[in-house]
Structures are given as C-alpha cells and as structure tokens.
Amino acid sequence: QVQLVESGGGLVQPGGSLRLSCAASGLTFGRYAMGWYRQAPGKQRELVADITRGGSTDYADSVKGRFTISRDNAKATVALQMNSLKAEDTAVYYCKARAYDGIYWGQGTQVTVSS
C-alpha cells in the first residue's frame, strides 16, 4: 500500500520560512518523479515544484528563487524549503509521486502565511 505523508506545515509570518517534508512508503522511491502541488481556497491545484528521478528540478514562476525542492532516495523523502513566504503562498500543499505505472498523492499539509 503506497503512502505519502506530508509534514512541516503551519502558520508563519510573511517573509518567514518553512520546510515541508514528504515521506513515501510502499513504493520503489527511486523510480518516481516527485512533486509538490498546492491548492488555495477557491482555486485549482497547481504545480509548485517538481524533481525527476535524476534530480532535475522545475518550479512555478511564482516560487522561483524562493523555494527549493530536494529528494533523498535513501530515506524515500522529498522536501520543499520555502523562504521569503508571502500571503499568496497560503494553501494546502500536497506531495505527488508519479511513474509510468501510477500516480499517488498525499493528504496535504496546510501552510498559512499571515501576520
């Protein structure tokens, strides 16, 4: 049974930082590209950052230079370091694993940026 469990969300002031982590189990982690998505109230889920099996990364324009995605294949985890947070970064953040034979989502973790 595949599980993706996100952690690290919370309330932070504008300009602050948070580090999200996603722990994967039940899959061969190194075979999967991993991504972070977010969904704000009333909006569609959108890609935040993506990292391939080989470590190539891609970011939404809105987070470039502020967010960094990384993966640890030995620990089967993917992280999202978020700096210089803005109110518009407020959303539920989801971890996604994708391979040719399947796509899996975590349950999400809330990030709220507010003073």
PEKA-V696663 format. One record per backbone hydrogen bond with DSSP energy under -0.5 kcal/mol. CO is the residue of the C=O (numbers start at 0). NH is the residue of the N-H. If there is no record, write none. Layout:
BEGIN
co:CO nh:NH
co:CO nh:NH
END
This chain:
BEGIN
co:2 nh:24
co:3 nh:5
co:3 nh:106
co:4 nh:22
co:6 nh:20
co:9 nh:111
co:11 nh:113
co:12 nh:15
co:14 nh:83
co:15 nh:84
co:17 nh:81
co:19 nh:79
co:20 nh:6
co:21 nh:23
co:21 nh:77
co:22 nh:4
co:24 nh:2
co:26 nh:28
co:27 nh:30
co:28 nh:31
co:32 nh:97
co:33 nh:50
co:34 nh:95
co:35 nh:47
co:35 nh:48
co:36 nh:93
co:37 nh:45
co:38 nh:91
co:39 nh:42
co:45 nh:37
co:47 nh:59
co:48 nh:35
co:49 nh:57
co:50 nh:33
co:51 nh:54
co:55 nh:51
co:57 nh:49
co:59 nh:62
co:59 nh:63
co:62 nh:65
co:62 nh:66
co:65 nh:82
co:67 nh:80
co:69 nh:78
co:71 nh:75
co:71 nh:76
co:75 nh:23
co:76 nh:71
co:77 nh:21
co:78 nh:69
co:79 nh:19
co:79 nh:81
co:80 nh:67
co:80 nh:82
co:81 nh:17
co:84 nh:14
co:85 nh:88
co:86 nh:89
co:90 nh:92
co:90 nh:110
co:91 nh:38
co:92 nh:108
co:93 nh:36
co:94 nh:105
co:95 nh:34
co:96 nh:103
co:97 nh:32
co:98 nh:101
co:101 nh:98
co:103 nh:96
co:108 nh:92
co:109 nh:9
co:110 nh:90
co:111 nh:11
co:111 nh:113
END
